[in-house]
Amino acid sequence: MSEITQRFATGAPQNLEERFASRAAHMKPSEIRSLFAVASRPEIVSLAGGMPNLSAFPMSMMADVVQKLVLTNGAEALQYGSGQGHP
């Protein structure tokens, strides 16, 4: 068992910061993470990409469209396509 494994196996608190690269001391919090924190507040309607207002989706209509798509072209629809898009 290595020294590191032995120290972790004891359950004793570890100071892992001494194992970080020195450049890690100068890292700043992610701006994206801060944005997600603000966007998750209930009074905020975020227009950021990838975070649509789920209550605005017409779920019943979308269910009908997806059902028809899967029944008629499911094998093609559920595969990854060309990165170039549909010809």
PyRosetta script that sets phi, psi and omega in degrees:
from pyrosetta import init, pose_from_sequence

init()
pose = pose_from_sequence("MSEITQRFATGAPQNLEERFASRAAHMKPSEIRSLFAVASRPEIVSLAGGMPNLSAFPMSMMADVVQKLVLTNGAEALQYGSGQGHP")
pose.set_psi(1, 131.8)
pose.set_omega(1, -178.7)
pose.set_phi(2, -73.8)
pose.set_psi(2, 165.0)
pose.set_omega(2, 178.6)
pose.set_phi(3, -59.0)
pose.set_psi(3, -41.6)
pose.set_omega(3, -178.9)
pose.set_phi(4, -64.6)
pose.set_psi(4, -45.8)
pose.set_omega(4, 179.8)
pose.set_phi(5, -62.0)
pose.set_psi(5, -41.6)
pose.set_omega(5, 179.5)
pose.set_phi(6, -62.3)
pose.set_psi(6, -42.9)
pose.set_omega(6, -178.3)
pose.set_phi(7, -66.4)
pose.set_psi(7, -38.6)
pose.set_omega(7, 179.0)
pose.set_phi(8, -72.5)
pose.set_psi(8, -32.5)
pose.set_omega(8, -178.1)
pose.set_phi(9, -66.9)
pose.set_psi(9, -22.8)
pose.set_omega(9, -178.9)
pose.set_phi(10, -74.9)
pose.set_psi(10, -20.4)
pose.set_omega(10, -177.2)
pose.set_phi(11, 80.9)
pose.set_psi(11, 2.6)
pose.set_omega(11, 179.6)
pose.set_phi(12, -71.0)
pose.set_psi(12, 146.2)
pose.set_omega(12, 178.0)
pose.set_phi(13, -57.9)
pose.set_psi(13, 141.6)
pose.set_omega(13, -179.4)
pose.set_phi(14, -119.6)
pose.set_psi(14, 143.1)
pose.set_omega(14, 173.3)
pose.set_phi(15, -95.3)
pose.set_psi(15, 92.6)
pose.set_omega(15, -176.7)
pose.set_phi(16, -78.3)
pose.set_psi(16, -14.7)
pose.set_omega(16, -178.5)
pose.set_phi(17, -61.8)
pose.set_psi(17, -29.1)
pose.set_omega(17, 179.2)
pose.set_phi(18, -68.6)
pose.set_psi(18, -14.0)
pose.set_omega(18, 178.8)
pose.set_phi(19, -92.8)
pose.set_psi(19, -9.0)
pose.set_omega(19, 179.7)
pose.set_phi(20, -75.0)
pose.set_psi(20, 152.7)
pose.set_omega(20, 171.6)
pose.set_phi(21, -65.9)
pose.set_psi(21, 150.3)
pose.set_omega(21, -177.4)
pose.set_phi(22, -60.1)
pose.set_psi(22, -30.1)
pose.set_omega(22, -179.6)
pose.set_phi(23, -67.1)
pose.set_psi(23, -20.1)
pose.set_omega(23, 180.0)
pose.set_phi(24, -66.8)
pose.set_psi(24, -24.8)
pose.set_omega(24, -179.6)
pose.set_phi(25, -65.8)
pose.set_psi(25, -21.9)
pose.set_omega(25, -176.6)
pose.set_phi(26, -102.6)
pose.set_psi(26, 8.5)
pose.set_omega(26, -179.3)
pose.set_phi(27, -72.7)
pose.set_psi(27, 146.2)
pose.set_omega(27, 179.2)
pose.set_phi(28, -110.1)
pose.set_psi(28, 155.9)
pose.set_omega(28, 178.1)
pose.set_phi(29, -60.3)
pose.set_psi(29, 151.0)
pose.set_omega(29, -179.8)
pose.set_phi(30, -68.9)
pose.set_psi(30, 129.2)
pose.set_omega(30, 176.1)
pose.set_phi(31, -65.4)
pose.set_psi(31, -35.3)
pose.set_omega(31, 179.4)
pose.set_phi(32, -64.0)
pose.set_psi(32, -43.0)
pose.set_omega(32, 178.8)
pose.set_phi(33, -60.8)
pose.set_psi(33, -40.0)
pose.set_omega(33, 177.4)
pose.set_phi(34, -64.1)
pose.set_psi(34, -40.3)
pose.set_omega(34, 178.6)
pose.set_phi(35, -62.2)
pose.set_psi(35, -43.8)
pose.set_omega(35, 178.8)
pose.set_phi(36, -62.8)
pose.set_psi(36, -36.7)
pose.set_omega(36, 178.8)
pose.set_phi(37, -62.9)
pose.set_psi(37, -42.4)
pose.set_omega(37, 178.9)
pose.set_phi(38, -69.8)
pose.set_psi(38, -44.1)
pose.set_omega(38, -176.4)
pose.set_phi(39, -66.5)
pose.set_psi(39, -21.1)
pose.set_omega(39, -178.9)
pose.set_phi(40, -83.1)
pose.set_psi(40, -5.7)
pose.set_omega(40, 177.3)
pose.set_phi(41, -69.2)
pose.set_psi(41, 137.2)
pose.set_omega(41, -173.8)
pose.set_phi(42, -62.2)
pose.set_psi(42, -26.6)
pose.set_omega(42, -178.5)
pose.set_phi(43, -83.4)
pose.set_psi(43, -3.2)
pose.set_omega(43, -178.2)
pose.set_phi(44, -100.0)
pose.set_psi(44, 130.7)
pose.set_omega(44, 170.2)
pose.set_phi(45, -107.8)
pose.set_psi(45, 101.8)
pose.set_omega(45, -175.9)
pose.set_phi(46, -80.3)
pose.set_psi(46, 134.5)
pose.set_omega(46, 175.1)
pose.set_phi(47, -102.1)
pose.set_psi(47, 12.9)
pose.set_omega(47, 179.3)
pose.set_phi(48, -68.2)
pose.set_psi(48, 146.3)
pose.set_omega(48, 178.6)
pose.set_phi(49, -61.5)
pose.set_psi(49, 139.8)
pose.set_omega(49, 176.9)
pose.set_phi(50, 84.0)
pose.set_psi(50, 1.5)
pose.set_omega(50, 179.8)
pose.set_phi(51, -132.8)
pose.set_psi(51, 62.6)
pose.set_omega(51, -178.1)
pose.set_phi(52, -70.0)
pose.set_psi(52, 158.4)
pose.set_omega(52, 175.7)
pose.set_phi(53, -76.2)
pose.set_psi(53, 103.0)
pose.set_omega(53, -173.0)
pose.set_phi(54, -62.6)
pose.set_psi(54, -29.0)
pose.set_omega(54, -179.4)
pose.set_phi(55, -71.2)
pose.set_psi(55, -13.2)
pose.set_omega(55, 179.9)
pose.set_phi(56, -87.7)
pose.set_psi(56, -9.2)
pose.set_omega(56, -179.4)
pose.set_phi(57, -72.3)
pose.set_psi(57, 136.3)
pose.set_omega(57, 174.3)
pose.set_phi(58, -80.7)
pose.set_psi(58, 80.0)
pose.set_omega(58, -170.5)
pose.set_phi(59, -58.0)
pose.set_psi(59, -42.2)
pose.set_omega(59, -178.2)
pose.set_phi(60, -63.3)
pose.set_psi(60, -45.7)
pose.set_omega(60, 179.2)
pose.set_phi(61, -65.0)
pose.set_psi(61, -41.1)
pose.set_omega(61, 179.5)
pose.set_phi(62, -64.9)
pose.set_psi(62, -37.7)
pose.set_omega(62, 178.2)
pose.set_phi(63, -61.9)
pose.set_psi(63, -41.8)
pose.set_omega(63, 178.4)
pose.set_phi(64, -63.0)
pose.set_psi(64, -44.5)
pose.set_omega(64, -179.0)
pose.set_phi(65, -64.8)
pose.set_psi(65, -45.2)
pose.set_omega(65, -179.4)
pose.set_phi(66, -64.6)
pose.set_psi(66, -41.3)
pose.set_omega(66, 178.8)
pose.set_phi(67, -60.4)
pose.set_psi(67, -46.2)
pose.set_omega(67, 179.8)
pose.set_phi(68, -63.2)
pose.set_psi(68, -42.9)
pose.set_omega(68, 179.9)
pose.set_phi(69, -60.7)
pose.set_psi(69, -47.6)
pose.set_omega(69, -178.1)
pose.set_phi(70, -65.5)
pose.set_psi(70, -40.0)
pose.set_omega(70, -179.6)
pose.set_phi(71, -69.0)
pose.set_psi(71, -33.8)
pose.set_omega(71, -176.2)
pose.set_phi(72, -95.5)
pose.set_psi(72, -34.2)
pose.set_omega(72, -176.3)
pose.set_phi(73, -139.8)
pose.set_psi(73, 32.8)
pose.set_omega(73, -174.1)
pose.set_phi(74, -57.3)
pose.set_psi(74, -45.2)
pose.set_omega(74, -177.4)
pose.set_phi(75, -60.2)
pose.set_psi(75, -42.1)
pose.set_omega(75, 179.5)
pose.set_phi(76, -74.3)
pose.set_psi(76, -40.8)
pose.set_omega(76, -175.5)
pose.set_phi(77, -66.4)
pose.set_psi(77, -29.8)
pose.set_omega(77, -175.9)
pose.set_phi(78, -93.3)
pose.set_psi(78, 4.8)
pose.set_omega(78, 177.0)
pose.set_phi(79, -100.8)
pose.set_psi(79, 153.5)
pose.set_omega(79, 171.8)
pose.set_phi(80, -71.4)
pose.set_psi(80, 136.1)
pose.set_omega(80, 179.7)
pose.set_phi(81, -99.1)
pose.set_psi(81, -173.4)
pose.set_omega(81, 177.4)
pose.set_phi(82, -64.9)
pose.set_psi(82, 144.0)
pose.set_omega(82, 175.8)
pose.set_phi(83, -67.0)
pose.set_psi(83, -12.4)
pose.set_omega(83, -179.2)
pose.set_phi(84, -85.7)
pose.set_psi(84, -6.6)
pose.set_omega(84, -179.0)
pose.set_phi(85, 93.7)
pose.set_psi(85, -179.8)
pose.set_omega(85, -178.8)
pose.set_phi(86, -79.5)
pose.set_psi(86, 131.5)
pose.set_omega(86, -178.1)
pose.set_phi(87, -67.1)
pose.dump_pdb("model.pdb")
